[in-house]
Amino acid sequence: MEPFHIPPEAVALCDYARISAERLPPMVSAWLDGAAADGVTHAANLEAWSRIRLKGRVLADMRGASTGLTLFGQDLEHPLLLAPVAYHRLAHPEGEHATALGAAATGTVMTVSTLASERIEDIAARAQGDLWFQLYVQARRADTEALVVRAEAAGYRALVVTVDAPVKLRNTEARIGFRLPEGVAAVNTAGMPGPELREIPGRSPAFLGLMDAAPRWEDIAWLRARTRLPLILKGITAPEDAMRAIDLGVDGLVVSNHGGRALDSLPASAAILPAVAAAVQNRIPLICDGGIRRGTDVLKAIALGASAVMLGRPQFHALAVGGARGVAHMITILRAELEVAMALTGCRDLTAISPEILWSSS
């Protein structure tokens, strides 16, 4: 039997999560499925979507139904995007190339991480679909600019700047002693120095140099002036930050708590999204990630104000189990679930999805 195949029992995203946990080395599973501190936010992400109830509608005219949309000038078949995830070679020897192949087969935009285990130029050269580039701002502005220039030259269609994880505290990784295996590395930042850190017993590196190199609002203003690509900020949880981003000319926001991997005790993404959407008032598109595991979750996110959603861990689970075919199958499952959910709530297209489809007990 091939080492990467789609098991017959893989019929939902939770199946891929379970099977990948059986197949991945414990150290990789700890890194992938672990979370910040006690995992409060990570658990809340999954639970919050399930607590939202839908209002079923019958006898709607669903002829010509579609999941299509236009986002940042791109015509997309569906509102499912692949979030940036580092080091795909931890799951598959073809790394990001395999993920990109699965994404292209389903008309899905893949967001390639700064910490990809393949060169961003090589990923783009082999990719058959559209790619976005996720940027971690580097300690030296020249290195940040070099990454942007490379992404632009390689044909990436948007720049997604992650702003919510300049520091981390992940006990699961620490307990198992996570480290990258031989042959897996952040090849795109090779030779780029990190921040200069001081070591003082009993102190976190956060205030000993790490935050000195962290991105600030002036970096976002500089990036806005530097690139013509759509500029999207990933990691927005506060309406105040959303408004400041709009003032700086940002094109879109990803409402995200980093999958519960950054600051623990943040609310679930499903709880944050309505507040950010109320502040933004449709001035720029919102994307939401965090705990999306069912088509009904996608439907709820759009009803609460998102234009699209991002999938993080699920793509890695599917890649580890089924390779490129697994990624394509995972996306196909979720899209089929979304279509069923739209049909049973009477929504012929994404524009028909509104808070009216959410059940209210009042």
N, C-alpha and C positions, 0 to 999 in steps of 0.2 A: 504494500500500500504506500502511496506517495506520502511523504512527511507532512505536506500541506494539502488538505482536502476539506470539503464541506461535509461534516457528519450529517446524517439524515435527521438527527434530533435537534439540529440547529435551525430552529424556526422563529426565534425571537432574539433580540439583542442580549437578553439575560442568559441565553444558552451559550452564546459566544463568550460571555464573561466567565461563566462557570467552566467551560471547556479549556479556555486559555489559562485559567488558574491551575488546571491540572497539568498543562504542558509546559508553561514557562518556568524557568529556574526560579526558586523562591526569592532570590535577590531581585530579579527583574519584576516579579509580581509585587514585591514590597515597594519598589520604586513607582510602578504604574498605578497600583490600586491603593497605595497609602495616601495619607492626607496630612494636613497640618495638625500638629498637637494631638488633640483627642478626637479629631475627625467629626466634630459637631456640625460644621458647615457642610462637609461632604455628605453626611447622612441626611441633613436637612434638604439638600438639593434633590435627592431622590424621593424623599417623602412628600415634599411640598406639591409637586405636580399631581401626585395621586390623591391629594386631598381636594383638589379642585374638581367640581362636578360639572358635567355637560348637560345641555338641554337638547334632547333629541327632537328632531322634526321629521315629519313624514310627507310623502306625496309631492316632494319638490321636483321641479323640472331640472334634471341633471344632464340633459342632452348637451354635448359640447363641453363637458366639465374639464377643467385643467388645473394643474398645480404650477403653471408657469408664472414667471415674474421677471421684471427688469430691475437690476440692482447695480448701481454705479456704472450705468451704461452697458451692462452685460445682460443679454437675454438668457435666462436660466430656465431649465426644465422643471425645477422644483426648489423649494426653500431650504434644502439640506446642504450644508457646507462642512468640509472637514477642517476642524480646528488645528492650530499648530501643536504638534507633539514632537518632542525631541527623539533622536536616536532610534529610528525605525529598524535599524539593523539588530537591535536587541530582540526583535520579534521575527525577523526574516532576513536571510542572507542578501536579498536584493534591496532591502531597506526601503527608502522612500520611492525608489523606482517601482516597486510592486504596488505600493499604496496609490501612486499616481496612475498606474494602469487601471486599477480597480475603480478609481474615481472617474477617469475618462470614460470607461465603459458605461457609466451610469449618468453621464452629463453633470458631474459634480465638481465644483471648484474645490481644489485642495490648497490649503494654506501651509506653505513650507516653513519650518522653523529655522531661525538663526542657528539652532543647535542640531540641525539635521546631520545625519551620519554620512551623507553624500553631498558633494559639491552642488551648490544651487544651480550652477551652469549646466552640470551634467543632468540634473533632474529635469531642467527645462528642455534640454536638447532631446531627451527621450520621451518626454511627456506628450500625450496625445490630446490633452484637454487644458483648460485654463488653470493658471496657478496664481495665487497671491503669495506675497512674502511677508512673513512675520519678523519684525525687527526687535531685537533687544538692543537698546542704546548702550554703546560701549563706553569704556572709561575715557577714551580719547575721541574727540569729535571727528578727527580724520578717519578713524577706523569705522565709525558709524557711517560717515559719508561714503566710504569705500564699499560697504555692504549695500547701501542704497544704489550706488552707481552700478554695481554688479547685477542687482536685481532688475534694474531698469533695462540694462543692456541685454539681459537674458530673456526679456519679454514678460516678466511678471506684471499682472494687471492691476494690482492694488498693494498698498503698503499698510500692514497691520502692526501697530506699535503696542507691545505689551507694556503696561504702565503700573501693574498692581503687585509685582513680585520682585522688588529689588533686594529683599532679604527673605529668608525662609527659616522655618523651624519644623522639621518633619521627623518626628520620633520614630516612625516605622522604618524609615531608611537608616536612621542612626542605630537602631537596635540590631539590624541585620548587617550593618557595616557596608552599605551599598557602595559599590565602585564599578566603573565601567570595565568590561572585560577587554582583553587584548583584541585590537582590531576595530573597536568602536570608539569614535571620538567626535568632538565638535569640529569637524574639518574646516568649516567656513570661518572660524575665528582663530585658526592656527596663527600663532605669532602676534596676536593682539593681546597686550597686557591687561590684566584686571586691575582693580583699584589697589593702591598701596595700603596694606593693612598693618595695624599695630596690634601686638598681642599683650594683653594684661590679664593675669589670672582673675577669674570670676567675672569677666566682662564679655559681652557679646561683640563680635566684629562689626555689628550694625553701626555703633557710634564710635568705632575706632578705625574709620576709613571707608567702610563699605558704602554707607549712605552718601559719602562725599562724591562718589562717582555715579550716583543714581540719577535717573532722568528727572528733570524739572520742567515746569511749564515753558520756560524760555527755550528748552530743547524742542518742544512741540512747535513753537512759533518758528524756530529755525528750520525744522523739517518741512513745515508747510510752505515756506519760501523756497526750500531746496528742491522739492520734487513736484512734478505735475501729476503724478499718480494719485488716485483717490487715497486719502489719508484717513485711516480708521484707528481709533484708540480702543484697545482691548483691556478690560478690567475696570469698567466704570460701575460703581455701586451707589454713588451719591448724586442726587439731582444737581447739587451745586457744581460738581465737577463736570457734569454733562453740559451745563450752561456755559461754563468757562471754555470748554472744548469748542462749542459752537461759536463763541466769540472769536476764537483763534482761527476759524475757518476749516475746522475738521469736517470731513465729509460723512463720517458714520461712526457709530459707537458699538462696541460689543459689551452688553450688560453681562458681567461675569465676575464671579468670586474666585476665579482661577481653579475651578473644580474642587474647591475646598482645600487647595494646596498652599495657600498663602496665609491670610489672616483667619485663624479659626474664630468661630462665634459670629461671623458675618451672617446675615439672613440668607436664606435660600434665594437663588436667582429668580424663582417664580414669585417671591415676595418683593424683591427689589424692582423688577421690571415695571409694574404699574406706576410706581412713583417716578421713575426716570422717564417713562413715556408721557406722563402728565406734564412734566417739566419741558420736555422737548417739543411736544405738540406737533409732531410730524415734520419738523423742520429739516431733519436729516434721518436717514434710516437707522433703525436699531436692529442689532443681531443679538440673540441671547444664547448663552451656553450654560451648562451646569445641570446634570441629572436628566438630560433628554434621553429617554430610552424607549419610548413608544410613540406611534403616530399621534395618539391623543395628546401627548405632551407637546408635540409640534403645534397641533391645532390650538391648544391652550396658550402657548407662547405668542402665537400670532394674534389671538383674540385679546391678549393683554398688551399688545402694542409692538411686537417684533415684526420685522419684515422677513426674517429668516432665522435659522438656528444653526449652531455649530456643534459638531460631535467630536469629542476628544478621545476618552478612553475606549469607546466602542470601536473606533477604527483600528486601534492597536490590538484589541481582543480578536477582531476578525482577521487581521493580518497574521497574528500568531497562529491562528487555527487553519485558515484557508488560503493564505497568501493573497494575491491580487483578486482571485475569484471570491475569496471570503469577504474582502472589502466591498466588492461589487454586490455580493449577496446581502450583506448587512444593510447597505443603502437601499437595495431593492425591497427588503423587508419593511424598512421604515417608511419608504414612500408608499408602498401598498397599504400599510396601516393608516397613513395619513389620508389616502384616498377613501378608504372605508369610513374613517371618522368624518370626513367632509360630507360624504354621501348621507350618512345617518344624522347629520345635523343640518342638512339642507343647504350646504355651501357649495355652489357650483364652481367657484374660483376663489383665489386667496383674498380678493377684495371683499368677498361676501362674509368673511370671517370677522366677527366683531364681538364685543362683550355680551351681545345679546344671546350668544350661544352658550354662555356660562350660566349654570343654574344658580338662582338666588333664592334663599329660603325666606327672605323678608317680604 
